[in-house]
Amino acid sequence: MRTVYLGTSEFAAAILRRLAETDHRPALVVTRPDAPKGRGRKLAPPPVKVVAEELEIEVFQPERVNEEEAVARIASASPDALILCAFGALIKEPLLSRFGPILNVHPSLLPRWRGAAPVERAMMAGDDETGVAIMALTAGLDDGPVAVCGREVIRPDDTYGTLTERLQVLGAELLLSVLDEGPEFSEQPSEGVTYAEKIVAEDRTLDPATRTAAELERVVRALTPHIGARIALPDGTLLGVRDAVCRLDGPASGEWSGEGGHLVVGTPDGALELREVQPPGKKPMAAADFLRGRPL
């Protein structure tokens, strides 16, 4: 089947790599324009562009994918199917219905966690499992009919990075099964709908005075390694947190301890030990190393 693939993120890049190994290899990849990245704010290509160029697939980066010029460029590739995964912009008419149903690879158990950050929100909420749904894109927010859905357990030690590795494999295989077999689509149930809002600064900032150790640990795991959680030290400095674990004992809620090289902050139900941290402008390091250079 001749396809055109729309995607931007690391997750989408992994799906593209698997798709390109099959008879459904895209004739064209559509992704977002290069954007400033990092401390230097230099222009950098999106991950999907990097993979597409590595695979020698033609890349198209429109400023506005829904405009007639962009739609005409996609049409010139003569696709039998359009596939979308984490593209990062709303798809509207005329693109939405010009080429028939657009297959959307969405990493959640729809209708739970529609929206921008389904993997992170599932982990932060303490869900036992998540998955991937292959759905038909509609004008609504991830509310289209679903062709197939696969489940994946969220392990107690999973980070966003380890969980998405498995979800990428699952998502690619589900997508290929839909392209090969053409199953029927079923409308989503109206019960159990939740929304995965975009991660903002407030979500990243850990508040040990008001949130339990388990909640804070889940936030750390859900935002590692791609976004990163952070916490305010006693002097107000924001310290990045890349690994943390719950403890039964520790200082009072909101208080800190660096005893024995263990960086621990108290919570309402115990404590959170920070095991790997990232000071501003520096590389990640063990908490014990951080304490040697900067005692509490």
N, C-alpha and C positions, 0 to 999 in steps of 0.2 A: 504494500500500500504506500502511495506517495504522500508524505506528510510534511507539514511545516510546524516547527516547534517554537513556542513562546515561553521564555523563562529567563530568570536573572540570577538567582541565589546559588549557593553551594549545593543545596538540596536539589535544585533544578538541574545543575550541572551534572550531578551523579546520575540522574534519570536519563539525561541526554546521552551520556557515555554508553549506557546499556542499550538504549534505543538504537544508537548508531551501529551496533553490532548485528542488527537484524535486518530483515527485508523491509522494515519500516524506517530505515535510515532517513532523516529529514533531508529534503531538497534545499531547505532554507531554515536558518535559525534567526528568530527575531528576539532582541533583547533590549534592555534599557541603555541609554547613552552612558559613556564613561562618566565617572563622577569623582569629586575630590574625596580622598581617603587618607587616614592616618594623621599624625601630628603635623606633617608638612603640607597637608591638604593638596597633594599632587593628584592629577587626574589618573584614575586607575580603571581598567576594564572590569566589567562584571564577570563573575566566575563562569557564566555560561558562554560568554564571548571567548574566554581563554580556552575552554574545552573545544568549542566549535572550530576555532582556528587550528588547534592541535589536530583535530580530526579532518581538517581541510573541507569544512562545510561552510558555505557562503553565509555571511552574517549581515543582518540589517538592523540598524539602531535608530529608529525614528524617534523624534521628539514627542510626537503624538500619534500613537498607534491607531487611533480610531479615525483619523482624517483620511479623505479619499485617496490622497497620494500614497499613504502607507497601505491602505486596503488594496490598491491597484498593484503595488509591489508584491504583496503576498499572493494576489491572484495570478501574477505572472509565473509563479512557481507551480501552478496547476495542482494544488493539493487535493487529495482524496479526503484528508482529515487534518484538522488543526488540533494540536495538543498544547495545553497550557499547564505550567507548573511554577508557582511562586514568581509570577511575572513582575508584580509590584506596581501595576497600574490597572485601573478599571477598564474592562472591555465593554464597549457600548456599540450601538448600531452605527454604521451598517455592518461592522465587522462581526458583531455577535451572531448574526444569523446568515451572513453571506455565504458561508461554506458549510452549512448544516451544523449539527451540534458540535461544539468545541469540547473536547475531552479534557477535563480538569483533574489533575492529580493532587488530591488534598489530604494532608497527613492528620486525619482525625477519624473518629468513629461517628460520622454525621448521623443525626443532627447535632451531636455534642461537639462543641468547639468549632463553630463557623467563624471565619475571620482571619486576621493577620498573623496571629502567633499561637496556633493550635497546639504545637508540641510543648512550648514553654508553659502555656496555661494548664495543660493537662498535668504536667509535672508539679507545678506550683500548687495545684489544687489537691494533690495527693491521690490522683486517679491510679487504680491498680493496672489499668491497661489503656492503650490507645490503638491506633492503626492507620490505615490508608484507605480512602474511598476514591474510586474513579467515577466521576459524575459528569453530567452534561451541564456546561456553564449556562447560567441564565442572568437576567438583569439584576436579580436579587443577590444578597450576600450568601454565597455558598448554599443556596436553597434548592438547587436543581435536582432532578432525578438521578438516582445512583445505579450504576451498572453492577458494580461489585465492591465489596468491602472486606478487608483483611485485618485481623487483630494482632497486636503485639503487646506482650507483657512489659510493664515498666518495672524494672528491677530496682531493688533498694539502693544499689550503688550506681545506678545509671546517672550519667550527665546528659545534657543535650547532645553532646558529641557522640557518645556511645549509642544512645537511643536512635538518633537519626541515621547512623550507619545501617542499622537493621531496617529502619523504615524506608530507606532508599532502595534497598534490595527488594523489600516487599512491594513497594510502589511500582518499581520497574516491572516486576513479574506480573502484577495485576494489570498494569497498562497493556502489556504485550498480550495478555489473555483476552482483553477486550478487543484489541485490534485484530487478533487472530480469529476469535470466535463470535464477535458481534452479539453479546448477550442483550436481553431486554433491560430497559431502564425502569426502575420503580420509584415512585414519589417518596420523599422522605416523610417519616411520621411527624406529626405536629407536636408530640410530646417529647420532652427531654432536650429542647433546644437551648444551647448556651452559646455565648459569644466570646471569642478569644481576641480581646482588644490588643492593639499594638503595645509593645513594651515601651514604657516611658521612664524618665529619670526616677520618679517616685517608686516604681516597681523594683528598680535596681538597688535602692537604698535600704539596707537592713536596719530595723528598729528593734533592738533587743529589749527595750523597756516595755513594749506593748505586744510583741509577738512571741510565740513559743519557739523553743529551739528547733523543733521539728519543722515548723513553718519556714524558719530562716534557712535551715539546711536545704530544704526543697528549692528555695529560691536560688541558692548558690548553685545547686546541681542543674537547675533549669536554664541558667544563664551562662554556663561554662561549656565551651571556651569562647563563644562567639560574641557575647555582649558583656558579660561580667557583672557580678554583684559588687557592692561596695558598702563600707560602714564608716561612720564617723568616729575617729579616735577621741580620747578625752580632750585633746587640744583643738578639735574641730577638723583636723586633716582627714580627707576621705581616702581610705585605704581599700584597694581592690581585694576581693576575696575570691579565690579560685577553688578552694577545697576547704570543707568544714565538716565537723561531726558533732552530734549531740552528746552532752554529758549530763549525768545526774547531779554531779556536785559542781560547785563553782561559786563565784562571788554573787552578791545580791543583784537583782534585776537592774540592768543598765550599767553595772560596775565592771571594772576590768582587773585582770590579773595576768602577770607575766612570769609567775613563779615556776622555776624549774625549766625554763625555756618553752613553756606552754602558753600560748596567747589565748586567753579565755575571757569571754564576756558573759555576764549573767543575764538570764531571761526569766520570765514569770514562772517557768516550770522546771528550771534547771540551768543549763549553761550551753553555750556554743563554743567549741574550740576551733579556732582558725588554724588550719594546717599549712595552707599555701596562700600567700598574699602577694599583692603587687603594689608597691609604693608608687606615688605619682612620678611619671617619667622614667620608671625603672622596669626591669624585667621581673617576672614572677620569681619568688624565692620561698624557701621554707620559712615558716613563722619563727622558728628558733633563730635563723640567720637574721631575720628582721629585728628581733629583740636584742641581738648582740650589738647591732649598729644603732639601735634606738630604743633603749629601755623605757618602759612605761613610767 
